[in-house]
Amino acid sequence: MTASDFLKQWRDSSKAIAVKTSGSTGDPKQIYLSKRDMMLSACATNKFFGLKDGSRFICPMSFEFIGAKMMAVRALMARGELVEVNPANNFTFDGHADLLAIVPSQVDCLINSKELISKTKNVIIGGAPLDDKTIERLFELNVNAFQTYGMTETASHVALRKVGEPHYKALPGVTFSTDDRQCLVIEMQGRDSSHIVTNDIVELISPTLFLWQGRFDNVINSGGVKVHPELLEKEIKSILDGAGIRYEEVLVTSRASAKWGEEVICVLEMNKESIPSCAFQLLCLLKTQLKNSMHSPKELIFVEKLHRTLSGKINRKFKDY
């Protein structure tokens, strides 16, 4: 699908747009978003960044996904210019960008180009979390970049986290609370779909600020000890970085255990040449350096490629490693 294809759908007589969820936490499914909700979401983002008539919206993403579709709607609502760019990891564009929307796999292209940085005013990065090394590099280069929080069901992001800051901040018209699981509850004023209960465990700072901790449906219960995979992955990455071990990605997952019910395993995505000669020593290193040794993986598994969804997110439901 191209921007032109999407805009034809946008301008037809229907009141909703069919979109597919990413499939990162379940099977992908088709849902319908009201055009009214998409316009309200777009206007909230435009207000946050001060985007208006004449602003340029640069989109090197596939229009199969909600992120690109919403860039088109933002441009329409602002009466700005939408610039469709080939959705590749190495991209470029002419002129300046008032708002550039990319996914994590495209961040290196931005970081490695002083020209792109110099002509980009604001960057939003969505689709999957950024690793700490990438965040530090963006901060060092003084890129005005934001990580997004949202989902297809919320018509793209409802909160933004500026690189270098710990918390996500709500867009205008959005407020937060938590349920009894400490999962985020989203209220979107005036929208057709105004109330969404998520499975994201957060630390709520205020009705408009939160710290993301992980997914409720990803929590591993190993012998009564609850492990948040996303937090443990960050710890493991820090230890690997400190030990000078090269890797592409880290996945903490689980498998059935007669003794523990579930046991933690760690899957490391890396080139064959980077695989350490002694996995046992690496396991020992993790056990001694992790904040909680009871979270230590029972096994390390090395793969050249982790399983991912069509949108590029790691498929956490895949367990056959």
Disulfide bonds with the S-S distance in Angstrom:
none
